């Protein structure tokens, strides 16, 4: 007969399992999501700096850029092959009935006897095996400058890749700011439209009461309802815009979550933002992508030396050690060493074409670097002008909002007293909603404009916190 477990045993098991269950319940489900912001029910209130940090840390395209930088650094390390020795290890097996080869195999293995000089054996030795284990050292001595210029080109390309990765991090940072501000813009638009819908619902209710009291016509009520319907449709659009903006942040930060993303509602005082007096070309000149272009031009210039060196003599040394055996793989029945120095020279019409091609590519890289430098100054100037205009627009938009709110209050009272028509009220309401939207847009433009100032080079670049260690192999 089965017996029930004793009460003391059950109590012991519960005492052991309950703390574990409580600990599991208290453990955070996803610390990455919590790093992005604060979870409030089914909503995640994201933080701007957290969005930037996670984008720099987790974005796959930035990681791919880092891998390409590492590949370029590996090429720079490998470019030392034009100066350093190369060691080769080989194993050869040969079987032949050729008279000369068979005698040579015996001679290599130090196994020749007087009997091997018998003409019959010399002419018909039969099949003979030979194993050769070869250790060879190859040392470049002079390669026409191909090694030196190749190393310079690889180093410049590695530095260009490093600077390109730094620019990629700056791009991800700017995109993160745009994504966050897009979410904030969408959220602010939602608040504007929700307030407009509430106000329009009040107009409908007011029109219903006035129609009931025969103080307004049915047309006034219909106009109010049509206007309310249009606002509700617009509210649906901006809510969808907010959802899409949240998905873009999830994409940029590689944070998988089903939570709805929103930005904090309280806007900063943007008018206190300090803008530079103008664009400093010296600051623009140190932009990462411009430095990368100059490094690429240097690499292209070094490749001219590589192409030119291909037509000059090349001198190399070889030190070789061979081990022989007629029966055993990796055997050591006998050995020999060989030291050789050899020079080669090759020249053809193809070399002329390669030199001309390298020179043309060098000129093209220089032209592109010069143009990009001038283009960057225009981009920085444009970014400064846009930021200054956005700052002025915020001030103007704030005054417009104050005036629109007061105007709406006055016209609402006039309509209630029969001194204004429903058309006047709805027009004033539309103007107030537009003013609120213009202020939201101006705040967004200024926030993005300040980030674009830095991205375009009008301000010194901030630390991207990306892995931008100096390239190895130089």
N, C-alpha and C positions, 0 to 999 in steps of 0.2 A: 504494500500500500504506500502511495506517495504521501510524503509529509510536507506540510507547508514550511517554508523557511522561518526560522525563529525571528521574533521581533527585533532582537538585538542585532542580527545580521542585516536585516532590512535597514535599520537605523544607521548602521555603519556605512552601508552602500550609499544611502542618501546623503550622509554627511560628506562622503567623498565626492559625489557627482554634482551636487548642487553648486558648490563654489566654482567648479569648472564650467557649468552651464551659465552661471552669472557672469563669469569672466568672458565667455564667448559672446554673451548678449551685449556686454559693455564695450567689446572691441569694435573699433571703427571699421565699417564695411569697406571703405575705399579712401585711403589717406590721400591719394592723388586728387580726388575730387575735393576733399576738404582743404587741400593746399590752394585750390583755385579760388576759394571764397568761403562764405558762410552758408551752411545749409539751413533753410527755414521751411520745414514741411516738404512740399514737392518742388521747392524753388531753391536755386543756388544763386546767391548774391555774390557776383564775382568781384574781385579786386583788380584794379588796373595793373599794379606792379606784379601781382601774382600771374596774371595772364601773360605779361612780358616774360617773366622768369620761366614759366612752364613752356612757353613757345620756344625759348632759346634752349631749353633742356631736352624737350621731347620731339620737336618737329623733325620729321624724317628727311625732308629735303635739306635741312641744315646739316643733319648727320651725314647725308650723302655728300654734301660739299666738304665736310671734314674728311671723309674717306678719300675724296679726290685730292685734297691737300696732302694727305698722308702718302698717296700714290706718287705725287710729284716729289715729295721729300725722299721717297724710296728711289726714284729715278736719279735724284742728285747724289744719293749714296752710291748707287750703282755706277755712276759716271767715273768713279775712281778706278774702274777697270782699265782705263787707258794708261795707268801708272803702276798699278800693283800686279804682282805675279799671279798667274792662274795655274792651279794644280789639276792634273787630269789623271785618273786611274782607269786602266783598261785591261780587259782580259780577252785574248784571242785564241781561237782553236783553228788549226789547219791540218788537213789530211790530203796527201797528194802522192801520185806515183811518178811525178816529174823528176827526172834524174837530177837536175841541178838543185831543185828545191829539197829533195830527200837528202842529198849530201849536205846542203846548207843546214838542214834541221839537225843532223848529227853533229855538224861542226859547232852550231850554236850551243848544243848541250855538252860540248867537250867530250864526245863519245866516238870520235874517229879513230880507227885502228888501221894497221897495215892491210888487213883483209879488205877494208872498204875501198882500197885502191885497185882491187881486182877489176879488170875491164868489164867482166860479165856483170858484177854487182853495180859498177858505176853506170852501165848502160841500162840495166833493168833492176832497179833497187826494190821494186814492189811498193806497196802502200806504206807510207810513213806518217805518224802523228806528230804534232808539235803544239805545246801549250806555251803561250807567252803572257806573262803578267807585266804590265808596263806602268811605271810611275813617271809622269812627265811634268816638268816645271817650265812654263812659258812666261818670259819676262819682256814686256815692251821696252825698247830703248829709245827709239825716235819714230814718231808717227806723223811727221809733218805738221805738228801743232793740232792735230785732230783731237787728241786727248785733252789738251789745255782748253781749247775753245769749246769742246763738247762739255767739259766740266763747267765752264762759265755759263754756257747756255742752260744746262740743267739746274745750276744754282739759281739763275735768274728766273727760270720757269717755276722752281719751287717757291721762291719768294713771291712770285705773282700769284701762285695758287694759295699761298698763305693769306695774302692781301685780299684775294678774291673770296676766300672763306670769311674773312673779317667783314667784307662788304655784304656777304650773304647773311651774316648774323645781324648786321645793321638793317638789312631789308626785312628780315623776320621780325625784328624789334618794331620797325615802322608799321609793318602789316599787323602786328599785335595791337599797336595803338589804334590803328584804323578800325580793326575788328571790335575792340572795346568801345571806342567812341561811336561806332555804328550801332552797337547794342544800346549804348546810353541814349543816342539820338532816337532810336526806335522806341525805347521806353518812355522818353520825354514826349514824343509824339502821341503815344498811347494816353499819357496823362492829359495832354491838351485835348485830344478828341473825346476822352471820357468826360472831361469837364464841359466840353461843348455839347455833348449828348445830354448831360444833366440839365444844362441851361435850356437846350431846345425842348426837352421834356417839360420843363417849367413853362415855356412859352405855349406849348400845346395845352397844358392844363389851364393856363390863364385864358387862352382863347376859348376853351370849352366853357369855362365859367362865364365869360363875357357873352358868348353866344347864347347860353342858357338865360342870361339876364337881358338879352336883346340889346347888348351894348356893342356887339361886333357881328359881322356877317359870317355865313358859313364858309365863304371864300377865304377869310382869314384863318380859320381852323384848318382848312385843306392845305393852305400854303405852309402852315406851321408843321403839319404832319409830313408833307413832302420834304421839307427841309430836314426834319428829324430823321427821315429814312435815308437821306443822302449822307448825313453825318454817321449813322450807324454803319453804312456800307464802308465809309472811309475808316471807321474804327476797326472793322474787320481787316482791312488792308494793312493798317499799321501794326495790328497785333501779329499778322502773318509776317510782316517785315521784322518784327522783334524776334519771332521764332527762327527765322532764317539767319538773323545776325547771331543768335546763340549757337546755331549749328556751325557757323563759320568759326567761332571761337573754339568749339570742340575739334574741328578739323585742324586748326592751326596749332593747338596745344596737344593734340592726340590724347585727349581725356575722354574716355567713353562714359557717358552717363545719360540716364533718361530724365534727369532733373531739368526743369525749365530754367534757363539762365536769364538773369536780369542784372542791371547795373544799379548802383546806389542812386537814389533820387535827388539828393542834395547837390546842386552844381557848385563848383568853386567860383571864386570871384575872379573871372578871367581878365578883367580890365587892369588888374595889378601886374599882369605878366610883363616882364621886362623884355623888350625887343632891342636888338643891336641897332646902332645908329645907321648902319648900312652893311654892305657885304664886303668882307675883307678877302681879297684874292689869295693872300697868304694862307688863310684858314681853309679856303676851298681847295687850294693846291695839295693839301695833305689828305684829301679824301681817299679812302682805301682803294676804290676802283680806279682812280687816276694813277695812284702809285703802282697798281697792278698793271695798268696799260704801259707805263714806262718800263717796268721790269720785262714785260713781254717784248717791247721794242729792243731792249738790251739782249734778250735771248735770241731774237731774230738776227741781230747784228753779229752775235757770236757764231751763229750758224754759217755765216759767210766764211769765217775762218775754218770751220769744219769742211766746207765744200772746197775751199782752196787747198787745204792740207791733203785732200784725197789725191792730188796730182803730184805730190812730193814723195821722195823715197821714204820707205818705212823699214826700219831696222828692228829686228827682234832676236831674242836669244832663247834657245831651247836646251834644257838639261834633262836627259832621259836615262832612266834606269830600267833594264829589262831582266826578267827572271824566266828561265826556260825549263821545260820539262816535257818529255815525250809521252808520259803516261798520266800525270796527275794534274788536276785543275789547281791553279795557284801553287804549282810545284816550284821547287827551288834547286833543281839539279845543277844549274849553272846560271851565271848572270853576266851582264855587261853594262857599261855606261857610255853615253854619247853626249858630247857638248857641241852645240852648233850655233853659229850666228849667221843670219841670212837677211838679205836686203831684197825688197821688191819695189818695182816702179811700174805703175800703170797709168796710161793717159789715153783719152779718147774724146770724141765729140760729146759723149754723154757728160763728161766732167765739165766741159764748157757750159753746157745747158744747166747743170746743177749750180755752178757758180753764179750764173746770171739769175737763176731762179731765186737763190738765197739772197742776192742783193736786192731784187725786186721785192721780196717778202719783207726784208729789213726796211726798205723805204715805206712800204705800205703800213707796217706797224708804227713807224715814226709819225706818218701822216695821221693815222687814227688816234694816236696818243695826243697829238697837238689839237686835233679837232675836239676830242673828248674833254680836254682841258678848257677850251673856250666854251663848249656846250655846258660844262659844269658851272661856269660863272653865270651863264644865262639862267640855268635852273635855280641857282642859289638866289639870284636877284628876283626871279619870279616868285620863289618861296617867300622871300622877305616881303615883297609887295602884297602877296596874298594874305600873309599873317597880319600885316599892318591894316589892310582893308577889313579883315575879319574882326580885329580888335575895335576898329571904329564902328563896324556894323553892330557889335554887341551893345555899345553905348546908345546908338540910335535906336536899336530894337527895344531896349529897355524903356526908353522914353515913349516909344510908340505903344508898348504894352500898357503903360500907365494911362496914356491918353485914351486908348481903346477901352480899357476897363471902365474908366469914368464915363466915356461916351455911352457905353452899353447901359450903365446904371441910369443915366439921364433918360435915354430913349425908352428903357423899360418902364420907368415911372410915367413918362408921357403916354405910352401906349395904354398903361393901366387907367389913366385919366381920360383916354380918348383923344389925346392931342397929337398922336402919331399913329401911322398905319402899320399893319403887320409887315408890309414890304419894308418900311423904314426900320422896323425892329430886326427883321431877319438880315437885312443888309448890314446893320450895325453889328449884329452877332457874328456874321461872316467876317467882317473886318477885324473884330476882336480875336476871332480864332486864327485868322491869318497872321495877326501881329504876334500872338503867342507862338505860332509855328515858326515865324521868322526869327524870333529870339532863340528858340531851340536850335534852329539851323545855324544861326550865327555863333552860338556857343560851340557847336560841333565843329564848324569851320575853323574857329580859333584854336581849339584843342588839337585838331589834326594839323593845322598850319604851324603850330609851335613844334610839333614832332617833325614836320617836313622841313622846317628850318635846319634842324640838326641833320636830317637825312641828306639834304641837298648840300650840306657843307657850310651853310651860313653861320652855324654854331659848331663848336668843337664836339665831336662825337662822344656819346656817353659810353661807359664800359658795358659791353654787351654780355659779359660773363660767359662768353663762349670759349671753347677750348682753342686758343690761338697761340699755342706754344710755338717757339721758333722752330723752323724746319730742321730736321736732322740731316746729316750727311754733307754739310758744307765745310 
